[in-house]
Amino acid sequence: MSSAQPQRTARSAATSTRSSVSSGNLRSIERASVDAQDEGFDLIALGRRVRHLRKQAGMTLDALAEALGTAPSQLSLLENGRREPKLSQLQQLAKALEVSFDDLFGAEPPSKRAALEIELEKAQRGPLYAALNLPAVRISNRLPMDVLESLVSLQRELRRRLEEQAATPEEARRANTELREEMRAKNNYYPEIEAAAQELLDAVDHREGPLSHHVAADIAAHLGFSLRFVKNLPESTRSVTDQKNRIIYLTQGTSRQWDARSVLLQALGHQVLGHTEPEDYSEFLRQRVYTNYFAASLLMPQATTVRFLKESKARKEIAIEDLRDAFAVSYESAAHRFTNLATEHLGITCHFQKVHESGILHKAYENDGVNFPADHSGAIEGQTICRQWTSRQVFEVDDKFRSFYQYTDTTVGTFWCTARTEAHSSGLYSLSIGVPFEHVKWFRGSDTTSRSSSRCPDDPTCCRQPPAALAARWEGQAWPAARANSHLLAAMPQGAFPGVDTTEVYEFLERHSRQD
């Protein structure tokens, strides 16, 4: 289309020809012409409908083109949805085919085959098909109906699978909720994973004490994997496993503060637990939880950890920091491991929280009835924790070296919690373990005098609403500029492994396979 002599398309011409058409036809033209701007649907549908009406009238492409005063090639472009008709041409089409404008712009495709052709054409012109780098299928009468149906079905299934993998925040919250319910039902204890870990520990003859890097490497060797430490690991990954050559790549870079033992054992966990490429975000999340559990079962073996905890319970000195120090793991890992074993082996129900300094809950688990704030779907991630809870109060404590202890009276009972804070690149976080009052006697810090009272989440006046006097003074006078949490609004990254750049991973493996 030349910029010097722009064509009068259906939309632009509709206004200038109001006086030359009836009001009924004008409404049809205007409605259709506005829709015709969406080439992803309406131009294709219009073209297929014109072709159907032409054949229904018994006209060849050449005959209709002659009636319209245009070349057959131009009419072919229109029928294939690749040319937007002028208003005058729409009028000529309706007259030549002896149909109304409503017939040209009907809401439904004229036949089942036409509907399938339109859907396939749209799919082949879309970004999904383009990303596959496949040749386009020529859609014509010669394309068998069963082939057409098969191609459309394949496109639908591919789109469905990709949409499942591209989890929205709502889907991610639902997946977290379902997994947390499963963990609660099992008291966060998975005997089959414990057994798999113990089998490996027996195979490398590890009996007591922290799991060294050397023993972790022995476990990898026992499973047939060699290890490579590299500096150029893809930024979106913690490890990369070359399953073809049985090599696990790790990094020693100073910018990543992960425990190399834990990262290695998690990578091995996928192999031992028989994981396949996750089909959706829910499966991805479940696999991550299971491999984390597997790694913890190796770093803190069930038999020795339970013995350690039972001895501490007998002394009424259970302390998460002691578990951390005994097995040379992080405080968060020790807290998670405590939740795995406390109910099953000690008869203690409990809850865990990881809370950002802003008060936002990032991770949590409970089987002791504590009342976490939740949205309508039951999701708790992203909710704000009460200011009176230990996980919030610990941020105000000056002594960060030792754990902080506090009793909190809530609407569902009194809970005792122990908490610490740890710095992260995204800010300061509190990590806390809590138990109902009936179990507090087994823990160090049960003699604390720190106590608070919380009516959250049932009563918003507890801390979610400002005090009445303060609100009376400032309500309507403050306009804060909120910090947008864009990650809460965006869809989860696409792919079987969300957030991982697959091309980068493949290029990494290609480089290193040539070196090895």
C-alpha positions in Angstrom: 0.0 0.0 0.0 1.6 3.3 -1.1 1.7 6.1 1.4 1.2 8.6 -1.4 -2.1 7.0 -2.5 -3.5 5.1 0.5 -6.2 2.6 -0.1 -9.6 3.2 1.2 -10.0 0.2 3.5 -13.4 -1.0 4.9 -12.9 1.0 8.1 -11.8 4.3 6.5 -14.3 4.2 3.7 -17.3 3.4 6.0 -17.4 7.0 7.2 -17.1 8.7 3.9 -19.9 6.7 2.2 -22.6 7.0 4.9 -25.0 8.8 2.5 -24.7 6.1 -0.2 -25.9 3.1 1.7 -28.9 2.2 3.8 -28.8 2.5 7.5 -29.1 -1.3 8.0 -26.2 -2.0 5.6 -24.2 0.8 7.2 -24.4 -0.8 10.6 -23.3 -4.1 9.2 -20.4 -2.5 7.3 -19.2 -0.5 10.3 -19.5 -3.5 12.7 -17.6 -5.7 10.2 -15.0 -3.2 9.2 -14.0 -2.5 12.8 -13.6 -6.2 13.4 -11.7 -6.6 10.2 -8.7 -4.7 11.7 -7.8 -7.8 13.7 -6.0 -9.8 11.0 -5.4 -12.7 13.4 -9.0 -13.7 13.1 -11.5 -11.6 11.0 -9.6 -11.3 7.7 -9.0 -15.0 7.7 -12.6 -15.7 8.5 -13.8 -13.2 5.9 -11.6 -14.8 3.2 -12.8 -18.3 4.0 -16.4 -17.2 4.0 -16.0 -15.5 0.6 -14.4 -18.7 -0.8 -17.3 -20.7 0.6 -20.0 -18.4 -0.8 -18.2 -18.3 -4.2 -18.2 -22.1 -4.4 -21.8 -22.2 -3.2 -22.7 -19.9 -6.0 -20.9 -22.2 -8.5 -18.3 -19.5 -9.5 -14.7 -20.0 -10.3 -12.0 -17.7 -8.9 -11.5 -16.2 -12.4 -15.3 -15.6 -12.9 -15.7 -13.8 -9.6 -12.5 -11.8 -10.2 -13.9 -10.7 -13.5 -17.2 -9.6 -11.9 -15.2 -7.5 -9.4 -12.9 -6.1 -12.0 -9.8 -7.3 -10.2 -7.1 -9.9 -10.9 -7.6 -13.5 -9.8 -4.4 -13.2 -7.8 -5.8 -10.3 -5.8 -9.0 -12.1 -5.0 -6.9 -15.2 -4.0 -5.1 -13.0 -1.5 -8.4 -11.8 -0.1 -9.7 -15.4 0.2 -6.6 -16.4 2.0 -7.0 -13.6 4.6 -3.9 -11.7 3.4 -5.6 -8.7 1.9 -8.0 -6.2 3.5 -10.8 -5.4 1.0 -11.9 -1.9 0.2 -15.5 -0.9 1.0 -16.4 -0.8 -2.7 -15.1 -4.3 -3.1 -17.2 -5.5 -0.2 -20.3 -4.0 -1.9 -19.3 -5.7 -5.2 -18.7 -9.0 -3.5 -22.2 -9.0 -1.9 -23.8 -8.1 -5.2 -21.9 -10.7 -7.3 -22.5 -13.5 -4.8 -26.1 -12.3 -4.2 -25.7 -12.2 -0.4 -26.1 -9.6 2.3 -23.3 -8.0 4.3 -24.3 -10.1 7.3 -23.6 -13.2 5.2 -20.1 -11.8 4.4 -19.4 -11.1 8.1 -21.3 -13.9 9.8 -20.4 -14.7 13.3 -19.9 -18.4 12.6 -17.7 -20.1 10.0 -19.8 -21.4 7.1 -18.8 -25.0 7.6 -16.8 -27.3 9.9 -14.0 -27.5 7.4 -13.9 -23.7 7.1 -13.7 -23.4 10.9 -10.7 -25.8 11.0 -9.0 -24.0 8.1 -9.4 -20.7 9.9 -8.0 -22.1 13.2 -5.0 -23.7 11.4 -4.3 -20.6 9.5 -4.4 -18.5 12.6 -2.1 -20.9 14.4 0.4 -20.9 11.6 0.6 -17.1 11.6 1.0 -16.9 15.4 4.2 -16.6 17.4 3.9 -20.2 18.8 4.2 -21.8 15.4 6.9 -19.3 14.3 9.0 -20.3 17.4 8.9 -24.0 16.2 10.6 -23.1 12.9 8.4 -25.5 11.0 7.3 -25.0 7.4 3.7 -23.8 6.9 1.2 -26.3 5.6 -0.6 -25.1 2.5 -4.3 -25.1 3.2 -6.3 -26.0 0.2 -9.2 -28.3 -0.9 -6.6 -31.0 -1.5 -5.7 -31.2 2.2 -7.6 -34.2 3.5 -10.1 -33.5 6.2 -8.5 -36.0 8.6 -5.1 -34.4 8.2 -6.7 -31.0 8.8 -8.3 -32.2 12.0 -5.1 -33.8 13.1 -3.0 -30.7 12.6 -5.5 -28.5 14.4 -5.7 -31.0 17.3 -1.9 -31.0 17.6 -1.8 -27.2 17.7 -4.5 -27.1 20.5 -2.6 -29.7 22.6 0.7 -27.9 22.2 -0.9 -24.6 23.2 -2.5 -26.2 26.2 0.8 -27.7 27.4 2.6 -24.4 27.0 -0.1 -22.5 28.8 0.1 -25.0 31.7 3.8 -24.5 32.0 3.5 -20.7 31.9 2.0 -20.6 35.4 0.3 -17.4 36.4 0.7 -16.1 40.0 -2.7 -17.5 40.7 -1.7 -21.0 39.4 1.6 -20.7 41.4 -0.2 -20.0 44.6 -2.6 -22.8 44.0 0.3 -25.2 43.4 1.9 -24.0 46.6 -1.3 -24.5 48.5 -1.8 -28.1 47.2 1.7 -29.0 48.1 1.5 -27.6 51.6 -1.7 -29.6 52.2 0.1 -32.7 51.1 3.0 -31.9 53.4 0.7 -31.3 56.3 -1.2 -34.6 55.7 2.2 -36.4 55.9 3.5 -34.4 58.8 6.1 -33.3 56.3 7.7 -36.8 56.6 8.4 -38.9 53.4 9.7 -42.4 54.4 10.4 -43.4 50.8 12.8 -40.5 50.4 14.4 -41.3 53.8 14.9 -44.9 52.7 16.5 -43.8 49.4 18.9 -41.5 51.2 19.8 -44.1 53.7 20.6 -46.7 51.0 23.1 -44.3 49.5 24.7 -43.5 52.9 25.1 -47.3 53.5 26.6 -47.7 50.1 29.4 -45.2 50.8 29.7 -46.4 54.4 28.9 -43.0 56.0 27.7 -43.6 59.6 28.3 -40.5 61.8 29.0 -36.8 61.7 28.5 -34.1 59.1 28.5 -35.2 55.4 31.8 -33.9 54.0 32.4 -32.8 50.4 34.5 -35.9 50.0 31.6 -38.2 50.9 29.2 -36.2 48.8 31.5 -36.8 45.8 31.6 -40.5 46.8 27.8 -40.6 46.5 28.0 -39.0 43.1 30.6 -41.5 41.9 28.6 -44.4 43.3 25.7 -43.2 41.1 28.0 -43.0 38.1 28.5 -39.3 37.9 31.7 -37.3 37.7 31.9 -33.7 38.9 33.2 -30.5 37.2 33.6 -27.2 38.9 33.4 -24.3 36.4 33.3 -20.5 36.5 30.9 -20.0 33.6 27.8 -21.9 34.8 24.6 -20.3 33.2 23.4 -17.5 35.5 19.9 -18.9 35.7 21.1 -22.3 37.1 22.6 -23.7 40.3 23.9 -26.8 38.6 23.7 -28.4 35.2 23.6 -32.2 34.7 24.9 -33.7 31.5 22.8 -36.9 31.5 24.4 -38.1 28.3 27.9 -38.1 29.6 27.0 -38.4 33.3 28.7 -35.2 34.4 27.4 -32.7 36.9 28.6 -29.1 36.6 28.9 -26.9 39.7 30.3 -23.5 40.3 32.8 -22.2 42.8 32.0 -18.6 42.0 32.1 -16.2 44.9 28.8 -14.5 43.9 26.8 -17.6 44.7 26.7 -18.5 48.3 25.0 -21.9 48.0 26.3 -24.9 49.9 28.0 -27.0 47.1 27.1 -30.2 48.9 23.4 -29.4 49.0 23.4 -28.3 45.3 25.1 -31.5 44.3 22.8 -33.7 46.3 19.7 -32.0 45.0 21.0 -32.6 41.4 21.5 -36.3 42.3 18.1 -36.4 43.9 16.4 -35.9 40.5 18.2 -39.0 39.2 17.6 -41.1 42.3 13.9 -40.2 42.5 13.3 -40.9 38.9 12.2 -37.4 37.9 11.3 -36.6 34.3 10.9 -33.2 32.7 8.1 -31.5 34.6 4.9 -30.9 32.6 3.7 -27.9 34.6 4.6 -25.6 37.4 3.0 -27.8 40.1 5.2 -30.7 39.1 8.3 -28.5 39.0 7.5 -27.3 42.5 6.9 -30.8 43.8 10.1 -32.1 42.4 12.1 -29.2 44.0 10.6 -29.9 47.4 11.4 -33.6 47.1 15.0 -33.1 46.0 15.5 -30.6 48.8 14.1 -33.2 51.2 16.5 -35.8 49.7 19.5 -33.6 50.1 18.6 -32.9 53.7 18.2 -36.6 54.4 21.8 -37.1 53.3 23.2 -34.0 55.1 21.3 -34.8 58.3 20.7 -38.6 58.2 17.5 -39.7 59.9 19.0 -42.1 62.4 21.7 -39.8 63.8 19.5 -36.7 63.6 16.6 -38.4 65.5 19.0 -39.6 68.1 20.5 -36.1 68.5 17.0 -34.6 68.8 15.8 -37.2 71.3 18.8 -36.6 73.5 18.2 -32.9 73.4 14.5 -33.5 74.2 15.5 -35.6 77.2 17.6 -32.6 78.5 14.8 -30.2 77.5 17.3 -28.4 75.3 16.0 -28.8 71.8 17.5 -25.9 69.8 17.6 -25.4 66.0 21.0 -23.8 66.2 22.5 -26.9 67.8 21.1 -29.0 65.0 22.7 -26.6 62.5 26.1 -26.7 64.2 26.1 -30.5 64.7 25.6 -31.2 61.0 27.3 -28.1 59.5 24.3 -26.9 57.6 22.4 -23.6 57.4 19.9 -22.5 60.0 17.1 -22.7 57.4 18.1 -26.3 56.4 18.2 -27.3 60.1 14.7 -25.8 60.6 13.3 -27.6 57.6 14.8 -30.9 58.8 13.3 -30.4 62.2 9.8 -30.2 60.6 10.5 -33.4 58.8 11.2 -35.4 61.9 9.6 -33.7 64.9 6.1 -35.1 64.6 7.0 -38.5 63.3 9.8 -39.3 65.9 9.3 -36.8 68.7 5.5 -36.4 68.8 5.9 -32.6 68.5 3.7 -30.7 66.1 5.2 -27.4 64.8 5.3 -24.7 62.2 8.0 -22.9 60.2 8.1 -19.5 58.7 10.4 -17.5 56.4 9.4 -13.9 56.5 10.9 -10.9 54.7 11.7 -7.7 56.7 8.8 -6.1 55.0 6.5 -8.6 56.8 5.7 -10.7 53.7 5.5 -14.4 54.2 7.7 -16.3 51.7 7.7 -19.9 52.9 5.7 -21.7 55.6 4.6 -25.1 56.9 2.4 -26.0 59.8 0.7 -29.0 61.3 0.0 -27.5 64.7 -3.1 -25.5 63.9 -1.4 -22.0 63.9 -3.6 -19.6 62.0 -1.6 -18.2 59.0 -3.1 -15.4 57.0 -4.5 -16.7 53.7 -6.2 -15.5 50.6 -9.5 -16.9 49.2 -7.8 -19.8 47.6 -6.0 -20.8 50.8 -2.6 -19.5 49.6 -0.4 -18.0 52.3 2.7 -17.0 50.3 2.7 -13.2 49.8 0.5 -12.6 52.8 1.5 -10.2 55.6 2.4 -11.7 59.0 1.1 -10.0 62.2 3.5 -7.5 63.7 3.2 -9.2 67.0 4.4 -12.6 65.9 7.9 -13.7 66.7 8.9 -13.8 63.0 8.3 -10.0 62.9 9.4 -9.0 66.4 12.8 -10.6 65.9 13.7 -7.8 63.4 13.6 -5.3 66.3 16.0 -7.3 68.5 19.5 -5.9 68.9 21.2 -9.2 69.7 21.4 -11.0 66.3 24.0 -13.6 67.5 21.6 -15.6 69.6 18.2 -16.9 68.8 15.2 -14.9 69.9 12.3 -16.6 71.9 8.8 -15.4 72.4 5.3 -16.6 73.5 2.4 -15.3 71.4 -1.2 -15.6 72.5 -3.4 -16.0 69.4 -7.1 -16.6 68.8 -6.3 -20.3 68.3 -4.0 -20.8 71.3 -0.6 -19.9 72.7 2.5 -20.6 70.6 6.2 -20.4 71.5 8.6 -19.6 68.8 12.4 -19.3 68.3 13.7 -17.1 65.5 16.8 -15.8 63.9 17.5 -13.3 61.0 19.7 -13.9 58.0 20.7 -11.5 55.3 20.1 -12.2 51.6 20.6 -10.3 48.4 16.9 -9.3 48.5 17.0 -8.2 52.1 16.8 -9.5 55.6 14.7 -12.5 56.4 13.6 -14.2 59.7 13.5 -17.9 60.0 11.4 -19.3 62.8 10.2 -22.5 64.3 7.1 -22.5 66.5 5.2 -25.1 68.6 2.0 -25.1 70.7 2.3 -24.3 74.4 2.0 -28.0 75.3 5.4 -28.8 73.6 7.4 -25.8 74.7 8.9 -27.6 77.8 11.2 -29.5 75.5 13.0 -26.5 74.1 15.8 -24.2 75.1 14.4 -20.7 75.6 11.1 -21.9 77.1 11.8 -19.6 80.1 11.7 -16.5 78.1 9.7 -13.6 79.5 9.0 -12.1 76.0 5.3 -12.3 75.3 2.8 -10.7 72.9 -0.8 -10.9 71.9 -2.2 -11.2 68.4 -5.7 -11.2 67.0 -4.6 -11.6 63.4 -5.8 -12.6 60.9 -9.3 -12.6 62.2 -9.3 -9.0 63.5 -7.9 -6.4 61.1 -7.7 -3.9 64.0 -4.9 -5.9 65.5 -2.2 -4.5 63.2 -3.5 -4.4 59.6 -5.5 -1.2 60.2 -3.9 1.9 61.8 -5.0 3.0 65.3 -8.2 5.0 65.2 -6.5 8.2 66.5 -3.7 8.0 63.9 -6.2 7.3 61.1 -8.4 10.3 62.2 -5.4 12.5 61.9 -4.0 11.3 58.6 -6.7 9.5 56.6 -7.1 11.2 53.3 -3.9 13.2 53.8 -1.3 10.6 52.8 -0.5 9.4 49.3 2.4 6.9 49.4 4.2 5.8 46.3 4.0 2.1 46.5 6.9 -0.1 45.6 5.5 -2.3 42.8 6.1 -6.0 43.3 6.1 -6.8 39.6 6.8 -10.5 40.3 3.4 -10.8 41.8 1.7 -9.5 38.7 3.7 -11.2 36.0 3.2 -14.8 34.8 5.8 -17.3 35.9 8.7 -17.8 33.5 7.9 -20.3 30.7 9.5 -23.6 30.2 9.8 -27.0 31.9 12.3 -25.4 34.3 10.9 -21.9 35.0 13.4 -19.1 34.7 16.1 -21.3 33.1 17.4 -20.1 29.7 17.5 -23.5 27.9 19.5 -22.2 25.0 22.2 -20.9 27.4 22.2 -24.4 29.1 22.6 -26.2 25.8 25.4 -23.9 24.6 27.1 -24.5 27.9 27.0 -28.2 27.5 28.1 -28.0 23.9 31.2 -26.0 24.9 32.2 -28.4 27.7 31.4 -31.6 25.7 34.1 -30.5 23.2 36.6 -29.8 26.0 36.0 -33.1 27.8 
